[in-house]
Amino acid sequence: MKKGEIYLVDVDFIDSSESKVRPALIISNNNYNKSHPDLIICSITTNSSHECFLEIKKEDLASGQLYPGSGVRHDSVTRVDKARFGRKIGKVTADFHSALVNKITALFS
């Protein structure tokens, strides 16, 4: 499992009352991914109404495909155990991953 890859992941709702399998983008770097039992992700959604939504366009995908209008909620960063990951469904380009990290970083400045 590597930085920039998209997997189906069983993620908890914010209140941890339930979980849902949804696509998620791995944002943690490969050294972290190799040495930890969890990965750091952002959820992918089609709800574009949020101000922290970064659309994943077709040209942003190095492989795979997503529903049209899908994007990343860059204010929704979480850690998920590797055991909750399903199959790989794609990968974003390095440029998209960098843009996403910049958006996340901007939330703290």
SULCORMO-V106148 format. One record per residue. N is the residue number from 0. RES is the residue in one small letter. SS is DSSP state (h for helix, s for strand, l for the rest). PHI is phi in radians with two decimals (* if undefined). OMEGA is omega as a letter, one per 20 degrees, with the letter a starting at -180 (999 if undefined). Layout:
n:N res:RES ss:SS phi:PHI omega:OMEGA
n:N res:RES ss:SS phi:PHI omega:OMEGA
//
This chain:
n:0 res:m ss:l phi:* omega:a
n:1 res:k ss:l phi:-2.24 omega:r
n:2 res:k ss:l phi:-0.91 omega:r
n:3 res:g ss:l phi:1.55 omega:r
n:4 res:e ss:s phi:-1.45 omega:r
n:5 res:i ss:s phi:-1.96 omega:r
n:6 res:y ss:s phi:-2.21 omega:r
n:7 res:l ss:s phi:-1.43 omega:a
n:8 res:v ss:s phi:-2.33 omega:r
n:9 res:d ss:s phi:-1.46 omega:a
n:10 res:v ss:s phi:-1.87 omega:r
n:11 res:d ss:s phi:-1.34 omega:r
n:12 res:f ss:l phi:-1.20 omega:a
n:13 res:i ss:l phi:-0.94 omega:a
n:14 res:d ss:l phi:-1.49 omega:r
n:15 res:s ss:l phi:1.06 omega:a
n:16 res:s ss:l phi:-1.31 omega:a
n:17 res:e ss:l phi:-2.57 omega:r
n:18 res:s ss:s phi:-2.36 omega:a
n:19 res:k ss:s phi:-2.59 omega:r
n:20 res:v ss:s phi:-1.43 omega:a
n:21 res:r ss:s phi:-2.59 omega:r
n:22 res:p ss:s phi:-1.22 omega:r
n:23 res:a ss:s phi:-2.52 omega:a
n:24 res:l ss:s phi:-1.84 omega:r
n:25 res:i ss:s phi:-1.31 omega:r
n:26 res:i ss:l phi:-1.91 omega:r
n:27 res:s ss:l phi:-1.22 omega:a
n:28 res:n ss:l phi:-1.34 omega:a
n:29 res:n ss:h phi:-1.14 omega:r
n:30 res:n ss:h phi:-1.13 omega:r
n:31 res:y ss:h phi:-1.07 omega:a
n:32 res:n ss:h phi:-1.05 omega:a
n:33 res:k ss:h phi:-1.31 omega:a
n:34 res:s ss:h phi:-1.82 omega:a
n:35 res:h ss:l phi:-2.17 omega:r
n:36 res:p ss:l phi:-1.40 omega:r
n:37 res:d ss:s phi:-2.23 omega:r
n:38 res:l ss:s phi:-2.28 omega:r
n:39 res:i ss:s phi:-1.74 omega:a
n:40 res:i ss:s phi:-2.31 omega:r
n:41 res:c ss:s phi:-2.14 omega:r
n:42 res:s ss:s phi:-1.30 omega:r
n:43 res:i ss:s phi:-1.89 omega:a
n:44 res:t ss:s phi:-2.48 omega:r
n:45 res:t ss:l phi:-1.84 omega:r
n:46 res:n ss:l phi:-1.42 omega:a
n:47 res:s ss:l phi:-1.56 omega:a
n:48 res:s ss:l phi:-1.35 omega:a
n:49 res:h ss:l phi:-1.46 omega:a
n:50 res:e ss:l phi:-1.18 omega:r
n:51 res:c ss:l phi:-1.79 omega:a
n:52 res:f ss:s phi:-1.79 omega:r
n:53 res:l ss:s phi:-2.03 omega:a
n:54 res:e ss:s phi:-1.14 omega:r
n:55 res:i ss:l phi:-1.77 omega:r
n:56 res:k ss:l phi:-1.46 omega:a
n:57 res:k ss:h phi:-0.95 omega:a
n:58 res:e ss:h phi:-1.28 omega:r
n:59 res:d ss:h phi:-1.46 omega:a
n:60 res:l ss:s phi:-1.67 omega:r
n:61 res:a ss:s phi:-1.39 omega:r
n:62 res:s ss:s phi:-2.77 omega:r
n:63 res:g ss:s phi:1.41 omega:r
n:64 res:q ss:l phi:-2.65 omega:r
n:65 res:l ss:l phi:-2.25 omega:r
n:66 res:y ss:l phi:-1.03 omega:r
n:67 res:p ss:l phi:-0.98 omega:a
n:68 res:g ss:l phi:1.47 omega:r
n:69 res:s ss:l phi:-1.25 omega:r
n:70 res:g ss:s phi:-2.82 omega:a
n:71 res:v ss:s phi:-1.83 omega:r
n:72 res:r ss:s phi:-1.50 omega:a
n:73 res:h ss:s phi:-1.39 omega:r
n:74 res:d ss:s phi:-1.76 omega:a
n:75 res:s ss:s phi:-2.05 omega:r
n:76 res:v ss:s phi:-1.68 omega:a
n:77 res:t ss:s phi:-2.58 omega:r
n:78 res:r ss:s phi:-1.82 omega:a
n:79 res:v ss:s phi:-2.35 omega:r
n:80 res:d ss:s phi:-1.07 omega:a
n:81 res:k ss:h phi:-1.01 omega:a
n:82 res:a ss:h phi:-1.12 omega:a
n:83 res:r ss:h phi:-1.60 omega:a
n:84 res:f ss:s phi:-1.55 omega:r
n:85 res:g ss:s phi:-1.71 omega:a
n:86 res:r ss:s phi:-1.48 omega:r
n:87 res:k ss:s phi:-1.30 omega:r
n:88 res:i ss:s phi:-2.12 omega:r
n:89 res:g ss:s phi:2.96 omega:r
n:90 res:k ss:s phi:-2.73 omega:r
n:91 res:v ss:s phi:-1.59 omega:r
n:92 res:t ss:l phi:-1.26 omega:r
n:93 res:a ss:h phi:-1.08 omega:r
n:94 res:d ss:h phi:-1.12 omega:r
n:95 res:f ss:h phi:-1.15 omega:r
n:96 res:h ss:h phi:-1.03 omega:r
n:97 res:s ss:h phi:-1.09 omega:r
n:98 res:a ss:h phi:-1.09 omega:r
n:99 res:l ss:h phi:-1.13 omega:r
n:100 res:v ss:h phi:-1.06 omega:r
n:101 res:n ss:h phi:-1.09 omega:r
n:102 res:k ss:h phi:-1.11 omega:r
n:103 res:i ss:h phi:-1.12 omega:r
n:104 res:t ss:h phi:-1.04 omega:a
n:105 res:a ss:h phi:-1.09 omega:r
n:106 res:l ss:l phi:-1.14 omega:a
n:107 res:f ss:l phi:-1.82 omega:a
n:108 res:s ss:l phi:-1.97 omega:999
//
